[in-house]
Amino acid sequence: MRRKKTKRSFTPANALFQQRRAKTAGRKGLFSTRFYESIKDLDSPKVCIVRKVGGIGDVLMITPALRELKKRVPTMELTLGIDRHSTYGDIYYELLKNADFIDHLVDARYVDKKNYYNCVDISAVCIPYERKGLPTRNRINIFTNHLGMQKLEDPIPFYKKIEEEEVWAKAYMEKYFRVGTGPIIALHTASNEDKRSWPVHQMLNFIKYMQYHVSSVQFLILDQNNTYADWDKMRNTVCLKSSTVREMAALIDEATLFVGPDSGPMHLAGALGKKSVVVFGAIPPEARINHYPNHVGVRMDELKCIGCWYSKCSYNFKCMEKLSGSRVGDAALKHLHGLLP
């Protein structure tokens, strides 16, 4: 016997979001909001937060919640489990090795929950919220809420340079650039996925556009992905194709402006408070940079498909391919206002 088809009613995006949240609220390992409640009245609880996946940006976006937890429960012994085996140079450890609110940084593969009063895996907590039609939320807030807190005193990710890195970066800039004679733009060339990466031809147009309007502008190209072989042939341009993550952060901080896609270095610039222009397409800017007061996002809002998140693209990444160098250049010129010599 065939079942009678029923008519589906339209559910507004906000109501749909609340329904999904209610359905998953009690599911262990997803949208758990009891973590802070479980430890806030304890004396020296041993706890562990695990993030097995993600990139530089995710690791940085976790830190405001961890810092807030440590501030609220200062006697807590906090362990963070991260990927320490599949990245070059153990970069996630390098990012957080001098974070005084984290007691232990360990390989997530070897975390044994039995060793902690409370251990929560936040590896999969963001994706259910990140879909077209749902209210946009920054991952900083998602991680915070998942750990049982509603508000953050400081939503800026943690990153702390050391003196030796500052000295090295200043020496690098003085060697390769005419420091003090014009703005230096740190241009990052690629995200870790094509959908979020700005194509080389538009970056070349951006460089030429900026050089036309500001003759003294200089460029530090951060091209660890080797997207283009001839950066150094362009006027006033130096390409950095290899560096440690901490060296890259120190150089970003020495630059006048950071420009690039939604990427790990963009979040480093946010943690450092660096003025930045960020190109967006599939992911809404407010989901990534609304806590970074010195960041501005640029994207083609006129496209009907804009903000598709992780859906398969049927338009050959038009939102990135057609995002012109001049449009990003205009945002950069506006952001540089007051900083030009």
N, C-alpha and C positions, 0 to 999 in steps of 0.2 A: 504494500500500500504506500503510495507516494505521500510525502509530507506536504501539507499546504504551505505555500510560500507566504511569508509575512512581509509587510512593507517596512523597510527600515526608516526610522525617523532621523532627521538631521540633528546632530549634537554639536553645539557651539564648541569652538576650540578650548575655551577656558573650562567649560563643564567637562569636556573629555579629559582634560589634564587632571582635574580633581578626581574624576572617576578612576583613572589609572593609578593615581597616587594612593587612593583609598584601598584599591584592590591589592596593591603591593606593599602597603605600609607594614604589615606584619611578617613579610617574607624575609627570612634570615639571609643576610648578605646583600640585600637590596633595600634601599630607602629605610634603613634602620635608623630610628631617631632616639634610641634609648642609650646610646653609648655614654654620653656625658652624664646622664642621670645615674648610670650604673656605677660611676667612679667618683662622683663629686664629693661624697661624704666619707670616702675611704682615706686611710692613712697609708701613704706610699704604695698605691696600687701599681702593679706591673701590667702595662698594656702594650698592645702592638697594633699598628695600622699597616695594612699590606696593599701595595699597588704594583701588580705584576706586569702591567702593560702601560703603554703610553710613551710620550716623548719628553723632551726637556720642558715643554710648556706644562704638561700635566704634573710633573714633579714639582715645578715651581708653584703651580696653582693650589697644590695641597698645603703648602707651608703656612698660609694665613690661619687655616683651621688648626693645624698642629700648634702653632704659636699661641693661639687663643686658649687651646686646651691646657697647655703648660702654664699659662698665666692664671687660669682659673683653679687648676689643681697643681700647684708648684712642687708638691712632694711626689708627684707621679713619676714613675720610671718609664719613659716613652721610647719604644722601639719602632723604627720604620723599616718595613721590608720592601725592597725595591729590586729592579732588574740589575744584577751586578755581573752578569755573565755574557750577555749578547750584545753589549754596546762597546764600541771602540774607546779605549782609555777609561773605562769605568766612569763615564761622564755623569751619571746621576749621583753617584757618591761624591764626585768632585764638586758638584753644585752645592751640596749640603754639608760637606765635611766640617765646616766651621759654624754650623747652626747650633747655638748653645741651648736651644729648647728641645733638641733631639738627643737622647742619651745614647742610642745605639742605631747604626745604619747597617742592616744585614741583607743578605741575599734572600729574596722572597721565596726561593725554592726550598729553603731549609727552615722556614718558620714552623714551629710546633706549637699549636694553639694551647696545648696542655701546660705550657710554661708561663702562661699569662692569665691574669684575672679576667681580662676581656681582650679578645682579638677579633678585629673586623677587617674583611677584605673589601676594599673600595674600588676594585678593578673594573667593575661593570655597572657602576651606579649612574653614569651620565647618559648613556645612549637612550634609555627610555624617555628622557626629557627632550632629546635633541631631534625633533622632527618638525617638518613644516606643518603649520596649523596650531602648534602648541605655543604657549607663552615662552618667550626667549629668556633663558636663565644662564648666567655666567657659571662656569664650572667651579670657580672659587666658592660661590654660594651653594652649589650642589654638594660639594665635599663637606662644607661647613654644616649644612642641614642634615646630611647623612650621619654626621658624628654627633648629632643631638643638640646643636646650637643654632639659634635663629639669627644672631647678629655678631659682627666682628668689630672689634675696636679698630683694627688696622687691616684692611683688605689687600694691601700691597704685598705681593710675594717677597719672600726672603731671598736676598743675595748679598753677600758681603765680600768685597775685595780685600786683598791684603797689600801691604805697602810695597812689597817686591813687585807685584803685578802692576801697580800704578807706575812705578819707576820704569819698568820695562816698556809699558805702553807709551809713556811720554817720549822715551828714547826712540821707539819705533816711529812715532809720528814725526819727530824732529828729523829723523833720517830720510824719510820718504816724502814728506809734505812740507810746504811752506807755511808752517804754523803761524797763525795770526794775520795772514794776508787774505784770507777768504774762508768761507764756510767749508767744512769737510763733511761730506755725506757718506755714511756707512750704508751701502746698498747690499742687502742680503738677497741672493738670487733664487732660492727655491725652498718650498716646503717639502715635507717628506712624502707628499702625494701630489700628483699632477693637477688634481682638481683645485688645489689651493695655490698653485704656483703661477706666477706671472711670467709670460713667455719672453724669451730673450729679445725678440725684435721690439717689443714695447719698452723694455728696459733700456735698450740702445736709444730709442726715441726720447725717453725720459732724460737720459744723460745729455743728449744734444740740445734738448729744450732748455734744460737748466743752464747749460753752458752759454746758450744764446742770451738768456736773460740775466745771468750772473757770471760775467767773464772770469771772475776769480774763484769760482767754485771748484772744489777738488773731490775726488771720489775714492773711497776705500771699498773695493768690491769683495764681499765675503762669499766666495764661490767654492765651498768645500765639495760641492757636487759636480764640479767641472762642467758647468752648463755651456760655457763658451770659452774658446781658446785664445781669443785676441783682445781681451780687456785691456792689456797693457799697451796696445797700439793706439788707444784713444787718448786724447789730450788730458793731462792732469788726472790720470787714473792709475791707481795701483791695485793689483789683485792679490788677495790673500787666499791661497788655495789649501793651505794646511795650517792648523793651529790647534792648541788644546781649547776646550770649552771656556776655561778661565782666561786664557789669553784673548780669545774673541770677545768675551765680556768686557775686559779691560779696554780694548780698542774701541768698542761701541761707546763706552763711557767717555772716551777722549774725543769722539766725533761731535760735530755740531748737531747733526740730525741723523736719525735712523730711518731708512725706508726699506720696506720689504713686505712679503706676504704674511699670512697668519702662520707663524712658525715659532720654534723654540727661541731663536735669537730675538724675535719680537717681544716675547715675554721677559727675556733678560733685560731688554731695553725698558720694559715696564717696571721691573724690579729696581732698576737703576734710576728711574725717574727721567729718562732721556726723552727729549722731544722726538716724536715718531709719526710717520705717515705709513699706514698699513693698507695694503690692497686686499679687498675681500670679494667673494663671489657667492659660493655655495653656503657659507656660514655667516649669519648676521653679525655685524661688528659688535653689537652690544653683548653678544654671548662671550666675547673674548676681551674687549678693551674698556668696558665701561668703568672699571676700577682704576684705569690708568689715566690720570688727568692730563698728561702731556701727549696722549695719543689721539690721532684723528684717523678715521677710517674712510676709505674711498671705494665705492663700488658702483655698478651700473643699475641703480634702482629702477630705471625705466624698463628693464627686462621683466617679462611676466614670470619667468622661471626662477628669478633670483631668490636666494635663500632656500635652496632645495635640500640643504644638509647633505646626507649621504646617499641620496637617490642616484640611480644610474643616469648619466647625462646623455641626452639625445641631441644635443646641439654643439658637440665638439668643444666643450668648455668655452662657449661664447663669452661668458661673463668675464673670463680672464683674457682670452684672445683679443677681444675688442676693447678692453679697458686701456685707453690711450695713454701714452707717455705724457701728453700735454695735460690731460685731466689730473693725473697724479702730480705732475709738475706744478700746476696751479695751486694744489693743496700744499705742496712743499714750500712754494714761495710765500704763501700766506702764513704758514707755520714758522717760517724763518724770519718773518717781519720783526724787526727790533733786534735781531741777532746779526744782521748783515753789517759789514764794516762800512 
